[in-house]
Structures are given as C-alpha cells and as structure tokens.
Amino acid sequence: MKMYMKEINGRKLQLADYPGKKGTIIAIHGLTGTHKNMHYYAEALKDDYRFIALDLRGRGNSSRMDKKPSIFQHAEDIIDLINELEIENPILMGHSMGAFISTIVASKLDSVKAVILLDGAALMSNHQRDIVKPSLGRLSKDYDSPESYIQETKEIYERLGVEWSPILENTVQYEIRREGDHWEHKSCESKTLADFESFYSYSPKEVCASIQCPVLLVYAKGEIGPFPPLFYETDYIETKKYTKNIEMIVSACNHYTMVFENREEINQAITEFLENIYIKS
C-alpha cells in the first residue's frame, strides 16, 4: 500500500492506494471518518482489486473544506480525482456520507462500473439528527493529550455498540493533531455539520434515476447501542424505486460496526456482486 498526496486544482487529497489486478475501487468514508475507516474492506478486496481509500477534504490530512461544504462539492472532488488518476471504469464504494457522494458521482459519470452503498443514500428525517448531532461535539474540543481524546472517543463508540480494538484505536488517533499546547480534531465541527445538513438536500429520485451501472445496497439493521438503526429500511424505498439496477442485502450489524469490525458476510456479498459484474462484462 502506498500513501501519497494528490493535488488537484490547489486541493490536496490524502490517498491510501492498495494494488490489485482487476478494476479500481474508490472508497469514500462517512461524515467524521478518514481513509482508515475503510481498513477492513481494503484488506478483503486488495490484490484482486486496486483499492483507493481517501481522506475527504476537511478530514485527516487532506485540504480544508470550502466555506459552504456539501456532499455535492465532495462529489466534484471525487470526479476530479477520477479524471486526474485516469481511471476509466471506477467502482465506487461509500459508507454513510460516502454512499450519498458515490451515487451523486455515478449519476454524473456514465463510466462508473458499479456502486456499493454501505448504509447511506437514503431519505433523511429528524431521526438521523437526533443520533448524529450529539456526537459532533468532540470535533471542537481541546484535549490535553492524544490519550484523553482516545479515551473519550472509546467511550462514545462503546456506547454505540462498537467493540474497541487496536485497529480502531489507530483509526481514532489519526483524527487528531497537536496545536500549540493541546490536541484537537483535524475536522471543523461547524463545517462537518454543514456537510451533514446537505444530506437533507439529497433527492433519491433526482440522483438515482440517472445511475446506469449496477448498485449493491448493504443495509445495517442493527441497533446503535441505545438507539435504533440510523436508517430504517423504509428510508430506502425511493433509493430502490429509482435505481434501475439495484440489489439489496440486509446485515445484522449497525451503522458503525459495519466499518469498525470485519464483517465477513458483507465482504462475501461484495465479492460476489463484483464477480458477477465482471463475468457479465
């Protein structure tokens, strides 16, 4: 795996690029994530597929976001990245916010070979605000040490039903940086919230109707600690209705264990989905 920065029109994107023999997967993380959130999927799919995970702008080591960020601006970054790397038939994989972004990209590029949606690209309601917004407070806090941030984040994730692991600790530590005499999150709370609010401008009817390639939707039905699933299955009615070629599987995991644990059943479903596409082509 190679780590490198790609600069496109003055915007820098941090990439983790795993080699593979078949097509190229571009993996797009969720709202407060980084490329490290896609670790288990990279490990499962690398070698067979070139797997490129990135830090979206405003996350990790990539450039800062624009004054008015949105999923639609992130989609333009992905399109520019595809063109810059000269990827002819990209496969898009997105978790949560990354799923919204993936469908927007696929609606604009006929060259996309397939899309894998990991619990995202659904209709939004206040239900998601109640779960997501309280968790963003850590983005604007100062911490005395990396350990204090890690401990607070560990407690948050454990309340959400996520089992702590060395891989998750490494993922969380990457989210922060030293600023003077304290440590802080690399992301801006207000701009991350603006990204989240842009989910509510997403129309499955407008976006999904323009997607020409096969789509795999992986729905996480598990409760998130004391909370219900982030999305209900009914939130995907329009996504399924307006996407021409879509198949859906249901996983017992929750929205966060979907990426922070190794989910063999999801890995297998993705592998079979991609194999069928390459057989048909």
C-alpha positions in Angstrom: 0.0 0.0 0.0 1.2 3.5 -0.9 0.3 6.6 0.9 0.5 9.8 -1.1 -1.0 13.2 -1.6 -2.7 14.1 -4.8 -3.1 17.9 -5.6 -5.9 18.8 -7.9 -6.6 22.5 -8.7 -5.0 23.5 -5.4 -6.9 21.0 -3.4 -4.9 18.2 -1.7 -6.4 14.7 -1.1 -4.6 12.1 1.0 -4.8 8.7 -0.6 -4.1 5.1 0.5 -3.6 3.1 -2.6 -3.6 -0.7 -2.5 -2.5 -2.6 -5.7 -4.8 -5.1 -7.4 -5.2 -6.9 -10.7 -8.8 -6.1 -11.6 -10.7 -2.8 -11.6 -10.2 0.2 -9.3 -12.4 0.7 -6.2 -12.6 4.2 -4.8 -13.7 4.0 -1.2 -15.3 7.0 0.4 -15.7 7.2 4.2 -18.5 8.7 6.3 -19.2 12.1 8.0 -16.4 12.1 10.6 -14.2 9.4 9.1 -11.0 9.1 7.2 -9.5 6.6 4.8 -8.7 4.4 7.8 -12.4 3.7 8.3 -12.2 1.5 5.1 -9.4 -0.7 6.5 -11.3 -4.0 6.6 -12.8 -3.6 3.1 -9.3 -2.7 1.8 -7.9 -5.9 3.4 -10.7 -8.0 2.0 -10.5 -6.6 -1.6 -6.9 -5.6 -2.2 -4.8 -7.8 -4.6 -8.0 -8.7 -6.5 -8.9 -5.0 -7.0 -6.9 -1.8 -6.8 -8.4 -0.2 -3.7 -8.0 3.6 -3.2 -9.3 5.0 0.1 -9.1 8.7 0.6 -9.5 11.4 3.2 -12.3 13.7 2.0 -11.5 17.4 2.4 -11.8 18.6 5.9 -10.7 15.2 7.3 -7.4 13.6 8.0 -4.5 15.1 6.1 -6.5 16.4 3.1 -7.1 20.1 2.5 -9.7 22.1 4.4 -13.2 22.3 3.2 -14.8 25.2 1.3 -16.7 27.9 3.2 -20.0 26.2 2.4 -19.2 22.4 2.2 -21.7 19.8 1.0 -21.9 16.3 -0.3 -22.2 17.8 -3.8 -18.9 19.5 -3.5 -17.2 16.3 -2.3 -18.7 14.6 -5.3 -16.9 17.1 -7.6 -13.7 16.3 -5.8 -14.2 12.6 -6.5 -14.9 13.3 -10.2 -11.8 15.4 -10.4 -9.8 12.6 -8.7 -11.1 10.0 -11.2 -10.1 12.2 -14.1 -6.7 13.1 -12.6 -5.8 9.4 -12.0 -7.2 8.5 -15.4 -9.4 5.7 -14.0 -11.6 4.6 -16.9 -14.3 2.5 -15.1 -14.2 3.2 -11.4 -16.1 1.2 -8.9 -17.4 3.4 -6.1 -17.8 2.2 -2.5 -19.2 4.6 0.1 -20.1 4.4 3.7 -22.8 6.7 5.1 -22.0 10.1 3.7 -19.7 8.3 1.2 -22.7 6.5 -0.1 -24.5 9.7 -0.8 -21.4 11.0 -2.6 -21.0 7.8 -4.6 -24.5 8.0 -6.0 -24.0 11.6 -7.0 -20.8 10.8 -8.8 -22.4 7.8 -10.5 -25.3 10.0 -11.7 -22.8 12.3 -13.4 -20.4 9.7 -14.9 -21.6 7.0 -17.2 -18.1 5.4 -16.9 -18.7 4.2 -13.4 -18.8 0.4 -13.5 -20.6 -0.3 -10.2 -21.6 1.3 -6.9 -21.5 -0.3 -3.4 -23.6 1.6 -0.8 -22.8 0.8 2.8 -25.8 2.2 4.7 -26.3 5.6 3.0 -28.0 7.4 0.2 -31.5 7.3 1.8 -34.2 9.8 2.6 -33.4 11.9 5.7 -35.5 12.8 8.7 -35.1 14.3 12.2 -34.4 10.7 13.4 -30.8 10.9 12.0 -30.2 14.4 13.5 -31.1 13.0 17.0 -28.4 10.4 16.7 -25.6 12.2 14.8 -25.5 15.8 16.1 -24.7 15.0 19.7 -21.6 13.0 18.6 -20.0 16.0 16.8 -19.1 17.9 20.0 -15.7 16.3 20.2 -14.7 18.0 17.0 -14.5 21.4 18.7 -12.9 20.4 22.0 -9.3 20.8 23.1 -7.5 17.8 24.6 -4.5 17.7 26.9 -3.2 14.6 25.2 -4.0 12.0 22.5 -4.8 9.6 25.2 -7.6 11.8 26.6 -9.2 12.1 23.1 -8.8 8.4 22.5 -10.5 7.6 25.9 -13.4 9.9 25.3 -13.9 8.5 21.8 -13.6 5.0 23.0 -16.4 5.6 25.5 -18.6 7.1 22.7 -18.1 4.1 20.4 -18.6 1.5 23.1 -22.0 3.2 23.9 -22.8 2.8 20.2 -22.2 -1.0 20.4 -18.7 -1.0 18.8 -16.0 -3.3 20.2 -12.8 -1.5 20.8 -9.7 -2.8 19.1 -6.1 -1.8 18.3 -7.2 -1.1 14.7 -9.9 1.3 15.9 -7.5 3.0 18.3 -5.2 3.6 15.4 -8.1 5.0 13.3 -9.1 7.3 16.1 -5.6 8.6 16.8 -5.2 9.6 13.2 -8.2 12.0 13.6 -6.3 14.5 15.8 -3.3 16.7 15.7 -1.2 18.9 18.0 -1.9 22.6 18.0 0.4 24.5 20.4 -0.1 23.2 23.9 -3.1 21.0 23.1 -4.6 18.4 20.8 -7.6 18.9 18.6 -9.6 17.1 15.9 -8.5 17.7 12.4 -12.1 18.5 11.3 -14.2 21.6 12.0 -17.4 21.0 13.8 -19.4 23.7 12.0 -18.3 22.6 8.5 -18.9 18.9 9.3 -22.4 19.9 10.5 -22.9 21.8 7.2 -21.9 18.6 5.3 -24.4 16.7 7.4 -27.2 19.2 6.7 -26.6 18.9 3.0 -27.8 15.3 3.3 -31.3 16.8 3.5 -30.9 18.3 0.0 -30.4 14.8 -1.4 -33.2 13.5 -3.6 -33.0 9.8 -4.4 -35.5 10.4 -7.3 -33.3 13.0 -8.9 -29.9 11.3 -8.3 -30.6 7.6 -8.5 -32.7 7.8 -11.7 -29.5 8.8 -13.6 -27.4 5.9 -12.4 -26.8 3.4 -15.2 -24.5 0.9 -13.5 -25.3 -2.0 -11.1 -25.7 -1.0 -7.5 -25.3 -3.0 -4.3 -27.0 -1.6 -1.2 -25.9 -3.0 2.1 -28.4 -2.1 4.8 -27.3 -2.2 8.5 -30.4 -3.1 10.5 -28.7 -3.4 13.9 -29.5 -1.0 16.8 -26.8 1.5 17.6 -26.3 0.9 21.4 -29.4 2.5 22.9 -30.5 4.0 19.6 -32.4 2.4 16.7 -30.7 1.9 13.3 -29.5 5.1 11.7 -31.7 4.4 8.8 -34.9 2.4 8.7 -35.5 0.1 5.8 -38.4 2.3 4.7 -35.9 5.2 4.3 -34.6 3.3 1.2 -37.9 3.0 -0.6 -37.1 5.8 -3.1 -33.5 4.7 -3.5 -34.6 1.3 -4.5 -37.5 2.6 -6.6 -35.5 4.9 -8.8 -32.2 3.0 -9.1 -32.6 0.9 -12.3 -30.3 -2.0 -11.4 -30.1 -2.4 -7.6 -29.8 -5.3 -5.3 -30.0 -5.1 -1.5 -28.7 -7.2 1.3 -29.5 -6.8 5.0 -26.8 -7.2 7.7 -27.4 -7.6 11.4 -24.5 -5.1 12.1 -25.1 -1.5 13.0 -24.1 1.6 11.1 -20.7 1.8 12.9 -19.8 -1.8 13.3 -20.3 -2.0 9.5 -16.8 -0.4 9.2 -15.2 -0.8 12.6 -15.4 -4.6 12.6 -14.5 -7.2 10.0 -17.9 -8.2 8.5 -17.4 -11.4 6.6 -20.9 -11.6 5.3 -20.6 -8.1 3.8 -17.2 -9.0 2.3 -18.7 -12.1 0.7 -21.7 -10.2 -0.7 -19.4 -7.5 -2.2 -17.1 -10.1 -3.7 -20.0 -12.0 -5.3 -21.5 -8.8 -6.6 -18.3 -7.7 -8.3 -17.6 -11.1 -9.7 -21.0 -11.2 -11.3 -20.4 -7.8 -12.9 -17.0 -8.9 -14.4 -18.5 -12.2 -15.6 -21.3 -10.3 -17.5 -18.8 -7.8 -18.9 
